[in-house]
Amino acid sequence: MLGEVANWPEAIALSIVMISMCVTMLGFFWYLQRIDKD
């Protein structure tokens, strides 16, 4: 599926989206935990 060079930008964009979503979720959970402590 990722054998073609033309698919590289798409794969990179997809991985960036996935990583940013994971970071957002982690940050959200960390934010909720901080609110819980207060």
FENWO-V864578 format. One record per residue. RES is the residue in one letter. SS is DSSP state (H for helix, E for strand, - for the rest). OMEGA is omega in radians with two decimals (NA if undefined). D_CENTER is the distance of its C-alpha to the mean C-alpha in Angstrom with 1 decimal. Layout:
# FENWO-V864578
res->RES ss->SS omega->OMEGA d_center->D_CENTER
res->RES ss->SS omega->OMEGA d_center->D_CENTER
This chain:
# FENWO-V864578
res->M ss->- omega->-3.12 d_center->21.2
res->L ss->- omega->-3.10 d_center->19.7
res->G ss->- omega->-3.10 d_center->23.3
res->E ss->- omega->3.14 d_center->23.9
res->V ss->H omega->-3.10 d_center->23.1
res->A ss->H omega->-3.10 d_center->22.6
res->N ss->H omega->-3.10 d_center->19.4
res->W ss->H omega->3.14 d_center->17.7
res->P ss->H omega->-3.14 d_center->16.3
res->E ss->H omega->-3.14 d_center->14.9
res->A ss->H omega->3.14 d_center->13.3
res->I ss->H omega->3.13 d_center->11.9
res->A ss->H omega->-3.13 d_center->10.6
res->L ss->H omega->-3.13 d_center->9.1
res->S ss->H omega->3.11 d_center->7.4
res->I ss->H omega->3.12 d_center->6.2
res->V ss->H omega->-3.12 d_center->5.1
res->M ss->H omega->-3.13 d_center->3.5
res->I ss->H omega->-3.13 d_center->2.3
res->S ss->H omega->3.09 d_center->2.7
res->M ss->H omega->3.13 d_center->3.1
res->C ss->H omega->-3.14 d_center->3.8
res->V ss->H omega->3.13 d_center->5.3
res->T ss->H omega->3.14 d_center->6.8
res->M ss->H omega->-3.14 d_center->8.1
res->L ss->H omega->3.13 d_center->9.5
res->G ss->H omega->3.13 d_center->10.9
res->F ss->H omega->3.13 d_center->12.4
res->F ss->H omega->3.12 d_center->14.0
res->W ss->H omega->3.12 d_center->15.3
res->Y ss->H omega->3.12 d_center->16.7
res->L ss->H omega->3.13 d_center->18.4
res->Q ss->H omega->3.12 d_center->19.9
res->R ss->H omega->3.13 d_center->21.3
res->I ss->H omega->3.14 d_center->22.9
res->D ss->H omega->-3.11 d_center->24.3
res->K ss->H omega->3.12 d_center->26.1
res->D ss->- omega->NA d_center->27.8
